[in-house]
Amino acid sequence: MATTWSQRLVELGIQLPPVVAPVASYVPAVRTGNLVYTAGQLPIVNGTLDVAGKVHEGAEGVVNPDQANAAARQCALNALAAVDGLVGIDSVVRVVKVVGFVASAHGFTGQPAVINGASDLLGEVFGDAGVHARSAVGVAELPLGASVEVELIVEVA
């Protein structure tokens, strides 16, 4: 690694947000051995849920897939902030797994494309070390009415 992950974030013009305060009885991230597991992160920006509602393509009154993709990116940023707050972003060796949940309107099957927002960000930041296993799951509801929730498992030094 020629540069640190912190330097890579600066190169990309990305600033990690503050760690999002838990909305219930849990902590943002936990380390066990050389793995850090994040709690599910919502698309919260400056303390406010940024994207809420069910995701569907072409329907009125719902979140479109592009909005949800951007929300997944924000969720991943929030997850990285949780990792950084616990162990420091520069201790990340690789991203192991991403789990993404999409609040899906009936008939929506584009969950993988939505969660690409998180996966693509991790690839931008970590390059080959950002390649990961993943699940993208459609669900009926998410906390606070969020459209997307993402959790990470990362290996750390």
Secondary structure as the mmCIF struct_conf table of DSSP 4:
data_model
#
loop_
_struct_conf.conf_type_id
_struct_conf.id
_struct_conf.beg_label_comp_id
_struct_conf.beg_label_asym_id
_struct_conf.beg_label_seq_id
_struct_conf.end_label_comp_id
_struct_conf.end_label_asym_id
_struct_conf.end_label_seq_id
BEND BEND1 THR A 3 THR A 3
HELX_RH_AL_P HELX_RH_AL_P1 TRP A 5 LEU A 12
TURN_TY1_P TURN_TY1_P1 GLY A 13 GLY A 13
HELX_LH_PP_P HELX_LH_PP_P1 LEU A 16 PRO A 22
BEND BEND2 VAL A 23 TYR A 26
BEND BEND3 PRO A 28 PRO A 28
STRN STRN1 ALA A 29 THR A 32
TURN_TY1_P TURN_TY1_P2 GLY A 33 ASN A 34
STRN STRN2 LEU A 35 THR A 38
HELX_LH_PP_P HELX_LH_PP_P2 ALA A 39 GLY A 40
STRN STRN3 GLN A 41 GLN A 41
STRN STRN4 ILE A 44 VAL A 45
TURN_TY1_P TURN_TY1_P3 ASN A 46 GLY A 47
STRN STRN5 THR A 48 LEU A 49
STRN STRN6 ALA A 52 ALA A 52
BEND BEND4 GLY A 53 GLY A 53
STRN STRN7 VAL A 55 VAL A 55
BEND BEND5 GLU A 57 GLY A 58
TURN_TY1_P TURN_TY1_P4 GLU A 60 GLY A 61
BEND BEND6 VAL A 62 VAL A 62
STRN STRN8 VAL A 63 VAL A 63
HELX_RH_AL_P HELX_RH_AL_P2 PRO A 65 VAL A 87
HELX_RH_3T_P HELX_RH_3T_P1 ILE A 89 SER A 91
STRN STRN9 VAL A 92 ALA A 103
STRN STRN10 SER A 104 SER A 104
TURN_TY1_P TURN_TY1_P5 HIS A 106 GLY A 107
HELX_RH_AL_P HELX_RH_AL_P3 GLN A 111 PHE A 126
HELX_RH_3T_P HELX_RH_3T_P2 GLY A 127 GLY A 130
STRN STRN11 ALA A 133 VAL A 139
BEND BEND7 ALA A 140 ALA A 140
HELX_RH_3T_P HELX_RH_3T_P3 PRO A 143 GLY A 145
STRN STRN12 ALA A 146 ALA A 146
BEND BEND8 SER A 147 SER A 147
STRN STRN13 VAL A 148 VAL A 156
#
